[in-house]
């Protein structure tokens, strides 16, 4: 039975519900019941005070639903025609999103297609409720974990040196933290691959990179791209934990299959803010373009207004890249001057230097 703070009690399984009733619960005030099949629990529901309870996407017999509504509960039914569970209680897995060998028939593709062809109030409600549920599930997943983020370009091809660097970086950081990425292809996939193979030696990583290089990108075939990734997973089935936070906003970019937990959102702005917020151990920025530059300064804004106790490290990799090609570093350095964040922003040339700066306990 999961304990909850304050007046909110999240009840996400029938076992939890039954245990609470058997333990003598007489009031369900503050209970949030999500996606439970309560069609055989009518007697239990009538034995307690349900005023103040919230039923989210639960299955109820019509007479039971009428009864709990009449006695002060709020019932939110399942949104019709939605391909997603709007009240889901766990993050996605790669197997869930890629539930068909034909990507066009997969859950991931079906959800994106649905989100693009419908503009009804019901669909907007379903998307909002879904993203709220994902946020709650993410809060539970990160408990007890120290997260370090890695941002970088989506168009880094498998087989490129930059992809191998991202994988090595993810693998090294994952030795004592949980790595998090934007959950998409390119550098994001490389980082999650490194987290997945954190418990394996460098030979395993080399073998995985060799397999993946046969399908460098998700264009022209997402099926071939995903098949190579799942071949690596099959070869090394005992992968480590890492987090991916992709979005259906960029529907043309499939989520990478190496994140063990996938918090996929409809709204990109919400996803971006959450990704930066949860990486309390700091963020490493690999070379990237518009999206990565945006993330640098979103993170910088958080640090700019933070006090010393809540400032998180920022490490940019690629001195020439970030001072000449996309000169984010001079502006970032000027922004940090005189602020609590100043000693916590760094520009380095190698992933080894970045990992050293990100080690727990290292003065930053």
Secondary structure by P-SEA (a helix, b strand, c coil): cccccccbbbbccaaaaaaaaaacccccccbbbcccccccaaaaaaacccccbbbccccccaaaaaaaaaabbbbbccccccccccccccccccccccccccccccaaaaaaaaaaacccaaaaaaaaaaaaaaaaaaaaaaccbbbbbbbbbcccccccaaaaaaaaaaaaaaccbbbbcccccaaaaaaaaaaaaccccaaaaaaaaaaacccccccccaaaaaaaaaaaaaaccccccbbbbbcccccccccccccccccccccaaaaaaaaaaacccbbbbccccaaaaaaaaaaaaaaaacccccbbbbbbccccccccccaaaaaaaaaaccccccccccccccaaaaaaaacccccc
